[in-house]
Amino acid sequence: MQMKILNQIENEQKLLQQDIHQFHISSEDAIATFSIATFVDLTLVGLFYYLFKDYVTKLKLAEQKVLESENRLRAIIDANPECIQLIAADGTLLEINASGVTMMEVESADELIGTVFAGILPQYREEYIALHESVCQGNKERLEFEIVGYKGTRRWMETHAVPLRNEVDGKFLHLAVTRDITQRKKDEQKIREQAALLDVAFDAILVKDIHNQILYWNKGAERLYGFTDVEVIGKNANELYKDATQLQDALLIVLESGLWQGELNQVRKDGKEIIVESRWTLVCDDDGQPKSILTVNIDITQKKQLEAQLLRSQRLESIGTLAGGIAHDLNNVLSPILMSVQLLQMKLTDEHSQQLLKTLENNVQRGSNLVKQVLSFARGIESKRKTIHIKHLISEVHQLISETFPKSITIRLNLPEGLGVVCGDATQLHQVLMNLVVNARDAMTSGGTLTITAENVQLDEHYARMNLDAKVGSYVAITVTDTGIGMSEKIQQRIFEPFFTTKAVGKGTGLGLSTSIGIIKNHGGFVIIHSEVDKGTRFHVYLPTSINNQNSAPSHELQPLAGKGELILVVDDEISVREITKSSLETFNYRVITANDGVEAITTYAQHQQDISLILLDMMMPSMDGAIAMQALQKINPEVKIIAISGLMSNEKTMEAQKMGVKTFLTKPCTAKDLLRNINSVLSLT
């Protein structure tokens, strides 16, 4: 539109110049000539008039044509809704159309003609002057700027300026077509604000076309999936889905009904599988045709894990109820058999009968003991509780296994002074420990190291939020660690089920751990397992002390350990651990940034190296584990301070980390007090 106006103005100008150049004298000059001739000779005047009659007529017609052309050009310019200005080389305004008069908030163009146009530019004066100078040198320019009208109204303007040569002196004038873009600027600002709100949203929000190409990707999606918008815009969203059939089914439903919601199995950039609750909404164009799909995804992986944990607990409870009923009936069956055997032993005294009856009695006793194990799993065997010193209990177990376990297994004990006491059944707790150490022995067929440790711990809200079974209070934590074959994640989910065993037939009943978990829960405790295939297994048994403070440690006790605004980088592939750790540290005056794997940790540290005071680094992560990430961080800064964290820290990993300068290790999950104390200790090192 602007170029069309400029071309039209130039064409009218050329026609006007042609008309003027066609005739070199004006009508006034001709009349003056006629007047002089009257004084010479009337005859000659008549002849002169006769000869120039057609010329004068054509001259009058040319003047009328020029006037019509000027009026037409003025009407075109004034009718245009955009502001058209002609500015002299010195910056003064020569011409402005009616739309420009309205925009400048004056009554007529006369109030503006002769003024310096740059005077109404409060913030863009220098940019406009530079544009004007460039146009007067023969260049075309474009600029967006803000003006203030004579009544104080602010407007955003967009100008397209071209040079116009002055035929008198050959210099360039500044011809500009300027439009009001205030509403467009407001719309752009509104879009930016809405985009910022979408980026603030924790949910992943993305827009796809009907061919599944990604058109929009907010910061929430970047946090959830690990991909930046640059990496995914224009790409096919199928890469995010583990099961393509889910995508096809959802697409068909949303195209048919306009809405779909459900759960999807997806994959992050680092290869980690996640579960999202997804809502799809169909967006149509003005003709009602499908245009795109708005998708909002919420990460429910942790929620699903907790649900699975709860379902396992409910399943175990149901199995326990069933097992209790069966055990009760079996006791009713075995009791008369055992009594009958004892009566027969008194009546049948011959050696052969006694031998048969003894075999029968032994098997009945074995069945009775098996029933007791089932009952212990189901609801715990009723027993008299008394105060138990855990150190004495572990020492008894240690003495027993030292004499019976193979010499290829090294047994280590770590029992500090002042261990808390537990109110419970010593026989049952002895059974739990024996079951754990025997399983550890069986896992180390070629030998290894069995470590038993115990310590007093105070579990706080930070710890309890990371473990469903934990409660705030004082506990004695018993840890049994082996360097055996370890367990897969699938096996770990089933080890507490009754009759589930990975041992060969005749080597185990599958009731050992299920009975142990029943005893531990019956004592108000819980168990945490960390295991890795070919790396070993660690069982943490938490038993509440007999004097149990159910309130978390007062926050004022932790205030001396609070930070001074130091920036800490938390690196962990579990989002729940990252968020809870971040929340806890921020409560105690630390600043926190997070990374979900080793690669992101290296990138983040490289960007914020000067600000980061310490790194909390998980040693077991996908893509790049903690040891490799630590080496890369050491190359960036040999003096970097790192606290290693792991659920299962093998001796090999520990020694490797120590060689790289790591002095402090934390076991997951840890309390806020332990976390703060270790951070405070490492930060104080020079």
C-alpha positions as CSV (number, residue, x, y, z in Angstrom):
1,M,0.0,0.0,0.0
2,Q,2.8,2.4,0.9
3,M,4.8,1.7,-2.3
4,K,1.6,2.1,-4.3
5,I,1.1,5.6,-2.9
6,L,4.7,6.6,-3.4
7,N,4.6,5.4,-7.1
8,Q,1.4,7.4,-7.7
9,I,2.9,10.5,-6.2
10,E,6.0,10.2,-8.5
11,N,3.8,9.6,-11.6
12,E,1.7,12.8,-10.9
13,Q,4.9,14.7,-10.4
14,K,6.3,13.6,-13.7
15,L,3.1,14.6,-15.6
16,L,3.2,18.0,-14.0
17,Q,6.8,18.6,-15.0
18,Q,6.1,17.5,-18.6
19,D,3.2,20.0,-18.9
20,I,5.3,22.9,-17.6
21,H,8.3,22.1,-19.7
22,Q,6.2,21.8,-22.9
23,F,5.5,25.6,-22.7
24,H,8.4,27.9,-21.7
25,I,6.3,31.0,-21.1
26,S,3.3,31.6,-18.9
27,S,0.0,33.3,-19.8
28,E,1.1,36.4,-18.0
29,D,4.1,36.7,-20.2
30,A,1.9,36.3,-23.3
31,I,-0.5,39.1,-22.2
32,A,2.5,41.4,-21.5
33,T,3.7,40.8,-25.0
34,F,0.2,41.6,-26.4
35,S,0.3,44.9,-24.5
36,I,3.6,46.1,-25.9
37,A,2.4,45.3,-29.4
38,T,-0.5,47.7,-29.2
39,F,1.9,50.5,-28.9
40,V,3.7,49.5,-32.1
41,D,1.1,48.5,-34.5
42,L,-2.5,47.4,-34.1
43,T,-2.2,45.4,-37.3
44,L,0.8,43.5,-36.1
45,V,-1.1,42.8,-32.9
46,G,-3.9,41.3,-34.8
47,L,-1.5,39.2,-36.8
48,F,0.4,38.2,-33.6
49,Y,-2.9,37.2,-31.9
50,Y,-4.0,35.2,-34.9
51,L,-0.7,33.4,-35.0
52,F,-0.6,32.6,-31.2
53,K,-4.3,32.0,-30.6
54,D,-3.9,28.2,-30.6
55,Y,-0.8,28.5,-28.4
56,V,-2.6,30.5,-25.7
57,T,-5.5,28.1,-25.8
58,K,-3.2,25.1,-25.3
59,L,-1.4,27.0,-22.5
60,K,-4.6,27.6,-20.7
61,L,-5.6,24.0,-21.1
62,A,-2.2,22.9,-19.7
63,E,-2.6,25.2,-16.7
64,Q,-6.0,23.7,-16.0
65,K,-4.6,20.2,-16.4
66,V,-1.8,21.0,-14.0
67,L,-4.3,22.4,-11.4
68,E,-6.5,19.3,-11.8
69,S,-3.5,17.1,-11.4
70,E,-2.5,18.9,-8.2
71,N,-6.0,18.7,-6.8
72,R,-6.2,15.0,-7.7
73,L,-2.9,14.3,-6.1
74,R,-3.8,16.3,-2.9
75,A,-7.2,14.4,-2.7
76,I,-5.4,11.1,-3.0
77,I,-2.8,12.0,-0.3
78,D,-5.4,13.4,2.1
79,A,-7.7,10.4,1.6
80,N,-4.9,8.0,2.6
81,P,-5.3,6.8,6.2
82,E,-1.5,6.9,6.7
83,C,0.5,10.0,7.5
84,I,2.5,11.3,4.4
85,Q,5.1,13.9,5.0
86,L,7.6,15.8,2.8
87,I,10.6,17.0,4.8
88,A,13.4,19.4,3.7
89,A,17.1,18.6,4.1
90,D,17.3,20.8,7.2
91,G,14.6,18.8,8.9
92,T,11.7,21.2,8.5
93,L,8.3,19.9,7.5
94,L,7.2,21.0,3.9
95,E,4.0,19.1,3.4
96,I,1.8,16.8,5.5
97,N,-1.6,15.2,4.6
98,A,-4.8,15.3,6.6
99,S,-4.2,12.0,8.3
100,G,-0.9,13.3,9.6
101,V,-2.6,16.4,10.9
102,T,-5.0,14.2,12.9
103,M,-2.2,12.0,14.2
104,M,-0.3,15.1,15.4
105,E,-3.4,16.4,17.1
106,V,-3.5,19.9,15.5
107,E,-6.3,21.8,13.7
108,S,-4.5,22.4,10.4
109,A,-1.3,21.6,8.5
110,D,-0.2,25.3,8.8
111,E,0.6,24.7,12.5
112,L,3.1,22.0,11.4
113,I,4.6,23.4,8.2
114,G,8.0,24.8,8.9
115,T,8.5,23.0,12.2
116,V,11.2,20.4,12.9
117,F,9.4,17.0,12.8
118,A,12.0,15.4,15.1
119,G,10.8,17.6,17.9
120,I,7.9,15.3,18.7
121,L,10.1,12.2,19.3
122,P,10.9,12.0,23.0
123,Q,13.0,8.8,23.0
124,Y,13.9,8.1,19.4
125,R,15.2,11.5,18.3
126,E,18.7,10.3,17.6
127,E,17.5,7.3,15.6
128,Y,15.1,9.5,13.5
129,I,17.8,12.1,12.8
130,A,20.1,9.3,11.6
131,L,17.3,8.0,9.3
132,H,16.6,11.5,7.9
133,E,20.3,12.1,7.1
134,S,20.5,8.7,5.4
135,V,17.4,9.4,3.3
136,C,18.8,12.9,2.3
137,Q,21.8,11.0,1.0
138,G,19.7,8.9,-1.4
139,N,18.9,5.9,0.7
140,K,15.7,4.1,1.6
141,E,15.0,3.5,5.3
142,R,12.5,2.0,7.8
143,L,12.1,2.8,11.5
144,E,9.7,2.1,14.3
145,F,9.5,4.8,16.9
146,E,7.2,6.5,19.5
147,I,5.9,10.0,19.1
148,V,4.0,12.4,21.4
149,G,1.1,14.4,19.8
150,Y,0.5,18.0,20.6
151,K,-2.2,17.0,23.1
152,G,0.1,14.5,24.8
153,T,-1.1,11.2,23.2
154,R,1.7,8.7,22.7
155,R,1.7,6.6,19.5
156,W,3.9,4.0,18.1
157,M,4.7,4.6,14.4
158,E,6.3,2.7,11.6
159,T,7.8,4.9,8.8
160,H,9.0,3.9,5.3
161,A,11.1,6.8,4.0
162,V,12.5,7.3,0.4
163,P,14.6,10.1,-1.1
164,L,12.9,12.6,-3.6
165,R,15.2,14.7,-5.7
166,N,14.5,18.5,-5.7
167,E,14.6,19.7,-9.4
168,V,15.6,23.2,-8.3
169,D,18.8,22.5,-6.5
170,G,19.3,18.7,-7.2
171,K,19.2,17.8,-3.5
172,F,17.1,15.1,-1.9
173,L,14.0,15.7,0.1
174,H,12.7,13.2,2.7
175,L,9.3,11.7,1.6
176,A,7.8,9.4,4.2
177,V,4.7,7.3,4.6
178,T,4.1,6.6,8.3
179,R,1.4,4.4,9.8
180,D,0.1,4.1,13.4
181,I,1.1,0.7,14.8
182,T,0.1,1.4,18.4
183,Q,-2.5,-1.4,18.5
184,R,-0.1,-3.8,16.9
185,K,2.4,-3.0,19.6
186,K,-0.2,-3.6,22.3
187,D,-1.1,-6.9,20.7
188,E,2.5,-7.9,20.6
189,Q,3.0,-7.0,24.2
190,K,-0.1,-9.0,25.2
191,I,1.2,-12.0,23.3
192,R,4.6,-11.7,25.0
193,E,2.8,-11.5,28.4
194,Q,0.7,-14.5,27.6
195,A,3.8,-16.4,26.4
196,A,5.6,-15.5,29.6
197,L,2.6,-16.8,31.6
198,L,2.7,-20.1,29.7
199,D,6.4,-20.4,30.4
200,V,5.8,-19.8,34.1
201,A,3.3,-22.7,34.2
202,F,4.9,-25.9,35.6
203,D,2.8,-28.0,33.2
204,A,4.2,-28.9,29.8
205,I,2.2,-27.0,27.2
206,L,2.8,-27.7,23.5
207,V,1.0,-27.1,20.2
208,K,1.1,-29.6,17.3
209,D,-0.4,-29.5,13.9
210,I,-2.7,-32.3,12.7
211,H,0.3,-34.0,11.2
212,N,1.9,-34.1,14.7
213,Q,4.6,-31.5,14.0
214,I,5.4,-29.4,17.0
215,L,4.6,-25.7,16.6
216,Y,5.0,-24.4,20.2
217,W,7.0,-25.6,23.2
218,N,6.9,-23.8,26.6
219,K,9.5,-23.9,29.4
220,G,7.4,-26.4,31.3
221,A,7.8,-28.8,28.4
222,E,11.5,-28.1,28.4
223,R,11.8,-28.9,32.1
224,L,9.7,-32.1,31.8
225,Y,11.3,-33.6,28.6
226,G,14.8,-32.1,28.6
227,F,14.5,-30.7,25.0
228,T,14.7,-27.0,24.3
229,D,12.2,-25.4,21.9
230,V,15.0,-25.0,19.3
231,E,15.5,-28.8,19.3
232,V,11.8,-29.7,18.9
233,I,10.0,-27.0,16.9
234,G,9.1,-28.5,13.5
235,K,10.0,-32.0,14.7
236,N,7.6,-34.9,14.9
237,A,6.1,-35.5,18.4
238,N,6.2,-39.3,18.0
239,E,9.8,-39.2,19.4
240,L,8.3,-38.5,22.8
241,Y,6.0,-41.5,22.9
242,K,6.9,-45.0,24.0
243,D,3.8,-46.6,22.4
244,A,2.8,-45.2,19.0
245,T,-0.6,-46.9,19.2
246,Q,-1.5,-44.6,22.1
247,L,-0.8,-41.6,19.9
248,Q,-2.9,-42.9,17.0
249,D,-5.9,-43.7,19.3
250,A,-5.7,-40.2,20.9
251,L,-5.4,-38.5,17.6
252,L,-8.5,-40.2,16.2
253,I,-10.6,-39.3,19.2
254,V,-9.5,-35.6,19.3
255,L,-10.2,-35.2,15.6
256,E,-13.7,-36.7,16.1
257,S,-14.8,-35.2,19.3
258,G,-12.5,-32.2,19.8
259,L,-11.2,-33.4,23.1
260,W,-9.1,-36.3,24.5
261,Q,-7.5,-36.9,27.9
262,G,-5.7,-39.8,29.4
263,E,-2.3,-41.2,30.5
264,L,0.6,-41.6,28.1
265,N,3.9,-43.4,28.4
266,Q,6.6,-41.1,27.2
267,V,10.4,-40.9,27.0
268,R,12.6,-37.9,28.1
269,K,15.7,-36.7,26.2
270,D,17.9,-38.7,28.6
271,G,16.0,-41.9,27.8
272,K,14.1,-42.0,31.1
273,E,10.6,-43.3,30.8
274,I,7.8,-41.1,32.4
275,I,4.1,-41.2,32.7
276,V,2.1,-38.0,32.0
277,E,-1.6,-37.1,32.4
278,S,-2.4,-35.5,29.0
279,R,-5.2,-33.3,27.8
280,W,-5.6,-32.6,24.0
281,T,-7.9,-29.9,22.6
282,L,-8.6,-29.5,18.9
283,V,-8.1,-25.9,17.5
284,C,-10.0,-25.1,14.2
285,D,-9.5,-22.2,11.7
286,D,-12.2,-19.7,10.7
287,D,-13.7,-22.2,8.3
288,G,-14.1,-24.8,11.1
289,Q,-11.3,-27.0,9.7
290,P,-8.9,-28.7,12.1
291,K,-5.8,-26.6,12.4
292,S,-3.8,-27.7,15.4
293,I,-3.9,-29.5,18.8
294,L,-3.2,-27.9,22.1
295,T,-1.7,-30.3,24.5
296,V,-1.2,-29.9,28.3
297,N,0.9,-32.7,30.0
298,I,1.4,-33.2,33.7
299,D,4.1,-35.5,35.0
300,I,2.5,-38.1,37.2
301,T,5.4,-40.6,37.3
302,Q,6.0,-40.1,41.0
303,K,2.3,-40.3,41.7
304,K,2.1,-43.6,39.8
305,Q,5.1,-44.9,41.8
306,L,3.4,-44.1,45.1
307,E,0.2,-45.7,43.9
308,A,2.1,-48.8,42.9
309,Q,3.8,-48.8,46.3
310,L,0.4,-48.4,48.0
311,L,-1.1,-51.2,45.9
312,R,1.8,-53.5,46.8
313,S,1.3,-52.7,50.4
314,Q,-2.5,-53.4,50.1
315,R,-1.7,-56.6,48.1
316,L,0.7,-57.8,50.8
317,E,-2.0,-57.0,53.5
318,S,-4.6,-59.0,51.5
319,I,-2.2,-61.9,51.1
320,G,-1.3,-61.6,54.7
321,T,-5.0,-61.9,55.7
322,L,-5.4,-64.9,53.4
323,A,-2.2,-66.5,54.7
324,G,-3.4,-65.9,58.3
325,G,-6.6,-67.8,57.6
326,I,-4.8,-70.6,55.9
327,A,-2.2,-70.8,58.7
328,H,-5.0,-71.0,61.3
329,D,-6.6,-73.9,59.5
330,L,-3.3,-75.6,59.1
331,N,-2.6,-75.3,62.8
332,N,-6.0,-77.0,63.4
333,V,-4.9,-79.8,61.1
334,L,-1.4,-80.2,62.5
335,S,-2.3,-80.0,66.2
336,P,-4.2,-83.3,66.4
337,I,-1.6,-85.0,64.2
338,L,1.2,-84.0,66.6
339,M,-0.7,-85.0,69.7
340,S,-1.6,-88.4,68.0
341,V,2.1,-89.0,67.2
342,Q,3.1,-88.3,70.8
343,L,0.4,-90.8,72.0
344,L,1.6,-93.4,69.5
345,Q,5.2,-93.0,70.6
346,M,4.1,-94.0,74.1
347,K,2.2,-97.1,72.9
348,L,4.4,-98.4,70.1
349,T,7.8,-98.9,71.7
350,D,9.5,-101.0,69.0
351,E,12.5,-99.4,67.3
352,H,11.0,-99.4,63.8
353,S,7.7,-97.7,65.0
354,Q,9.7,-95.2,67.0
355,Q,11.8,-94.3,64.0
356,L,8.7,-93.8,61.8
357,L,6.9,-91.8,64.4
358,K,10.0,-89.7,65.0
359,T,10.1,-88.9,61.2
360,L,6.5,-88.0,61.3
361,E,6.9,-85.8,64.4
362,N,9.8,-84.0,62.8
363,N,7.8,-83.2,59.6
364,V,4.8,-82.1,61.7
365,Q,7.1,-79.8,63.6
366,R,8.6,-78.5,60.4
367,G,5.1,-77.8,59.1
368,S,4.2,-76.1,62.4
369,N,7.3,-73.8,62.1
370,L,6.3,-72.9,58.6
371,V,2.8,-72.0,59.8
372,K,4.4,-69.8,62.4
373,Q,6.4,-68.0,59.7
374,V,3.2,-67.4,57.7
375,L,1.5,-66.1,60.8
376,S,4.4,-63.8,61.5
377,F,4.1,-62.4,58.0
378,A,0.4,-62.1,58.3
379,R,-0.1,-60.2,61.6
380,G,3.0,-60.7,63.7
381,I,3.3,-63.4,66.3
382,E,2.2,-62.1,69.7
383,S,5.1,-61.8,72.0
384,K,6.2,-59.9,75.1
385,R,8.1,-56.7,74.3
386,K,11.1,-55.7,76.2
387,T,13.9,-53.2,75.9
388,I,16.6,-54.4,73.4
389,H,20.1,-53.0,73.0
390,I,20.7,-53.2,69.3
391,K,24.5,-53.3,69.8
392,H,24.2,-56.6,71.8
393,L,21.7,-58.0,69.2
394,I,24.1,-57.3,66.3
395,S,27.1,-58.6,68.2
396,E,25.3,-62.0,68.8
397,V,24.5,-62.2,65.1
398,H,28.1,-61.3,64.2
399,Q,29.5,-64.0,66.5
400,L,27.3,-66.6,64.9
401,I,28.0,-65.8,61.3
402,S,31.8,-65.4,61.9
403,E,31.9,-69.1,62.9
404,T,29.6,-70.4,60.1
405,F,30.1,-68.2,57.0
406,P,32.7,-69.1,54.4
407,K,36.1,-67.6,54.9
408,S,35.9,-66.1,51.4
409,I,33.4,-63.6,52.9
410,T,34.9,-60.7,54.9
411,I,32.7,-59.5,57.7
412,R,33.0,-55.9,58.9
413,L,31.2,-54.4,61.9
414,N,30.7,-50.7,62.7
415,L,28.8,-50.2,66.0
416,P,29.3,-46.8,67.6
417,E,28.8,-46.2,71.3
418,G,25.6,-44.8,72.5
419,L,23.2,-46.6,70.2
420,G,19.6,-46.2,71.1
421,V,17.4,-48.9,72.5
422,V,14.4,-50.5,70.9
423,C,11.2,-51.9,72.5
424,G,10.5,-55.2,70.8
425,D,10.9,-59.0,70.6
426,A,14.6,-60.0,70.6
427,T,13.9,-63.4,68.9
428,Q,12.0,-61.8,66.1
429,L,14.5,-59.1,65.4
430,H,17.3,-61.7,65.6
431,Q,15.3,-63.6,62.9
432,V,15.2,-60.4,60.7
433,L,19.0,-59.9,61.0
434,M,19.8,-63.5,60.3
435,N,17.6,-63.5,57.3
436,L,19.4,-60.4,55.8
437,V,22.9,-61.7,56.5
438,V,22.1,-65.2,55.1
439,N,20.6,-63.6,51.9
440,A,23.8,-61.5,51.7
441,R,25.9,-64.6,52.0
442,D,23.9,-66.4,49.3
443,A,24.4,-63.4,47.0
444,M,28.2,-63.6,47.3
445,T,28.8,-67.1,45.9
446,S,32.4,-66.2,45.0
447,G,33.1,-64.3,48.2
448,G,33.0,-60.6,49.0
449,T,32.4,-58.2,51.9
450,L,29.5,-58.2,54.3
451,T,29.2,-55.0,56.3
452,I,26.8,-54.4,59.2
453,T,26.5,-50.9,60.6
454,A,24.2,-49.2,63.0
455,E,23.6,-45.5,64.0
456,N,21.1,-43.2,65.7
457,V,19.2,-41.1,63.3
458,Q,16.6,-38.3,63.7
459,L,14.2,-38.4,60.7
460,D,12.8,-35.0,59.8
461,E,10.1,-33.8,57.5
462,H,12.6,-33.6,54.6
463,Y,13.3,-37.3,54.9
464,A,9.7,-38.3,55.5
465,R,8.6,-36.6,52.3
466,M,11.0,-38.8,50.3
467,N,9.8,-42.1,51.8
468,L,6.2,-43.1,52.1
469,D,6.7,-45.4,55.2
470,A,8.9,-43.0,57.2
471,K,7.6,-40.8,60.0
472,V,9.3,-38.0,61.8
473,G,11.1,-39.2,64.9
474,S,14.1,-41.0,66.4
475,Y,15.3,-44.3,64.9
476,V,18.1,-46.8,65.1
477,A,19.2,-47.5,61.5
478,I,20.7,-51.0,60.9
479,T,22.4,-51.4,57.5
480,V,23.4,-54.7,56.0
481,T,25.5,-54.3,52.8
482,D,26.9,-57.0,50.5
483,T,29.0,-56.9,47.4
484,G,27.1,-59.7,45.7
485,I,25.2,-60.1,42.5
486,G,22.6,-57.4,43.2
487,M,19.0,-57.3,42.1
488,S,17.1,-55.7,39.1
489,E,14.4,-53.2,39.7
490,K,11.8,-55.8,38.7
491,I,13.0,-58.2,41.4
492,Q,13.2,-55.5,44.0
493,Q,9.5,-54.8,43.6
494,R,8.6,-58.4,44.5
495,I,11.1,-59.5,47.2
496,F,8.7,-58.9,50.1
497,E,5.9,-61.0,48.5
498,P,5.4,-64.3,50.3
499,F,6.6,-67.4,48.5
500,F,8.6,-65.3,45.9
501,T,12.2,-66.4,45.7
502,T,15.0,-66.2,43.2
503,K,16.8,-69.2,44.8
504,A,16.7,-72.7,43.3
505,V,14.1,-75.3,44.4
506,G,14.9,-76.5,47.9
507,K,17.1,-73.5,48.7
508,G,14.4,-71.2,50.0
509,T,10.7,-71.0,50.7
510,G,10.2,-67.3,49.8
511,L,9.0,-66.5,53.3
512,G,12.2,-65.0,54.7
513,L,11.9,-61.4,53.6
514,S,8.1,-61.4,53.7
515,T,8.3,-62.5,57.4
516,S,11.0,-59.9,58.1
517,I,9.0,-57.1,56.7
518,G,6.0,-58.2,58.8
519,I,8.2,-58.2,61.9
520,I,9.7,-54.8,61.1
521,K,6.4,-53.2,60.4
522,N,5.0,-54.8,63.6
523,H,7.8,-52.9,65.5
524,G,6.8,-49.6,63.8
525,G,9.8,-49.6,61.5
526,F,10.4,-49.7,57.7
527,V,13.0,-50.9,55.2
528,I,14.8,-49.1,52.3
529,I,16.6,-51.1,49.7
530,H,19.3,-50.0,47.3
531,S,20.6,-52.6,44.8
532,E,22.4,-52.6,41.5
533,V,23.0,-55.7,39.3
534,D,26.6,-57.0,39.8
535,K,27.3,-54.2,42.3
536,G,25.7,-55.4,45.5
537,T,22.7,-54.7,47.7
538,R,22.1,-52.6,50.8
539,F,19.3,-53.1,53.3
540,H,18.5,-50.2,55.7
541,V,16.3,-51.3,58.6
542,Y,14.8,-48.4,60.6
543,L,13.4,-49.2,64.0
544,P,11.9,-46.5,66.2
545,T,13.7,-46.0,69.6
546,S,11.7,-46.7,72.7
547,I,11.9,-43.0,73.6
548,N,10.7,-41.6,70.3
549,N,10.4,-37.9,69.7
550,Q,7.7,-37.6,67.2
551,N,8.4,-34.0,66.4
552,S,11.0,-32.9,64.0
553,A,14.1,-31.1,65.3
554,P,13.2,-27.4,66.0
555,S,14.3,-25.2,63.1
556,H,16.3,-23.0,65.5
557,E,18.7,-25.9,66.1
558,L,19.5,-25.9,62.4
559,Q,19.9,-22.1,62.1
560,P,23.6,-22.2,62.8
561,L,23.9,-24.5,59.8
562,A,21.9,-22.2,57.5
563,G,23.6,-20.7,54.4
564,K,24.5,-17.2,53.5
565,G,23.0,-17.1,50.1
566,E,25.5,-19.5,48.5
567,L,24.5,-21.0,45.2
568,I,24.3,-24.8,45.2
569,L,23.9,-27.1,42.1
570,V,21.8,-30.2,42.8
571,V,22.3,-33.0,40.3
572,D,19.9,-35.9,40.4
573,D,17.8,-37.9,37.9
574,E,14.9,-38.2,40.3
575,I,12.7,-35.1,40.0
576,S,11.2,-35.6,43.5
577,V,14.6,-35.7,45.1
578,R,15.7,-32.6,43.2
579,E,12.6,-30.6,44.2
580,I,12.5,-31.7,47.8
581,T,16.3,-31.0,48.2
582,K,15.9,-27.6,46.5
583,S,12.9,-26.7,48.8
584,S,14.8,-27.7,51.9
585,L,18.0,-25.8,51.1
586,E,16.1,-22.7,50.1
587,T,14.4,-22.8,53.5
588,F,17.8,-22.4,55.1
589,N,19.0,-19.5,53.0
590,Y,20.7,-21.3,50.1
591,R,20.1,-20.5,46.5
592,V,19.6,-23.6,44.3
593,I,19.7,-24.5,40.7
594,T,19.2,-28.1,39.5
595,A,20.3,-30.5,36.7
596,N,18.7,-33.9,35.9
597,D,21.8,-35.6,34.6
598,G,25.6,-35.4,34.3
599,V,25.5,-33.7,30.9
600,E,23.1,-30.9,32.1
601,A,25.3,-30.6,35.2
602,I,28.4,-29.9,33.2
603,T,26.6,-27.3,31.0
604,T,25.0,-25.6,33.9
605,Y,28.3,-25.4,35.9
606,A,30.1,-24.0,32.8
607,Q,27.6,-21.2,32.6
608,H,27.5,-20.4,36.3
609,Q,30.9,-21.5,37.5
610,Q,31.8,-18.2,39.2
611,D,28.5,-18.3,41.3
612,I,28.2,-21.9,42.2
613,S,29.8,-22.7,45.6
614,L,29.1,-26.4,45.8
615,I,27.7,-29.3,43.9
616,L,25.4,-32.1,45.3
617,L,26.1,-34.9,42.8
618,D,24.2,-38.2,42.5
619,M,26.7,-41.0,41.7
620,M,24.2,-43.3,39.9
621,M,22.4,-41.6,36.9
622,P,21.6,-42.6,33.3
623,S,23.4,-41.3,30.3
624,M,26.4,-40.1,32.3
625,D,27.0,-41.3,35.9
626,G,28.4,-39.2,38.7
627,A,32.0,-40.4,38.3
628,I,32.3,-39.4,34.7
629,A,30.5,-36.1,35.4
630,M,32.9,-35.5,38.2
631,Q,35.9,-35.9,35.9
632,A,34.5,-33.3,33.5
633,L,33.7,-30.9,36.3
634,Q,37.3,-31.3,37.6
635,K,38.6,-30.3,34.2
636,I,36.5,-27.1,34.2
637,N,37.6,-26.3,37.8
638,P,40.1,-28.5,39.7
639,E,39.0,-26.8,42.9
640,V,35.3,-27.5,42.5
641,K,33.6,-28.6,45.8
642,I,31.5,-31.8,45.4
643,I,29.4,-33.8,47.8
644,A,28.7,-37.3,46.4
645,I,25.3,-38.8,47.1
646,S,24.2,-42.4,46.4
647,G,21.7,-45.0,47.6
648,L,24.4,-47.6,47.0
649,M,28.0,-46.4,47.0
650,S,30.3,-49.3,46.0
651,N,33.8,-49.4,47.3
652,E,35.1,-49.0,43.8
653,K,33.0,-45.9,43.3
654,T,34.0,-44.6,46.7
655,M,37.7,-45.0,46.0
656,E,37.4,-43.5,42.6
657,A,35.6,-40.4,44.0
658,Q,38.2,-40.1,46.8
659,K,41.0,-40.0,44.2
660,M,39.2,-37.1,42.5
661,G,39.1,-35.1,45.8
662,V,35.7,-35.9,47.1
663,K,35.8,-36.0,50.9
664,T,32.1,-36.2,51.8
665,F,29.5,-38.8,50.9
666,L,25.8,-38.9,51.7
667,T,23.4,-41.9,51.6
668,K,20.0,-41.3,50.1
669,P,17.6,-40.5,51.6
670,C,19.3,-38.2,54.1
671,T,17.9,-35.8,56.7
672,A,18.0,-32.0,56.4
673,K,20.4,-31.9,59.4
674,D,22.8,-34.3,57.7
675,L,22.6,-32.4,54.5
676,L,23.1,-29.0,56.0
677,R,25.9,-30.3,58.3
678,N,27.9,-31.7,55.4
679,I,27.3,-28.7,53.2
680,N,28.5,-26.4,56.0
681,S,31.5,-28.6,56.5
682,V,32.6,-28.6,52.9
683,L,32.0,-24.9,52.3
684,S,34.1,-24.1,55.3
685,L,37.1,-25.9,53.7
686,T,39.6,-23.5,52.1
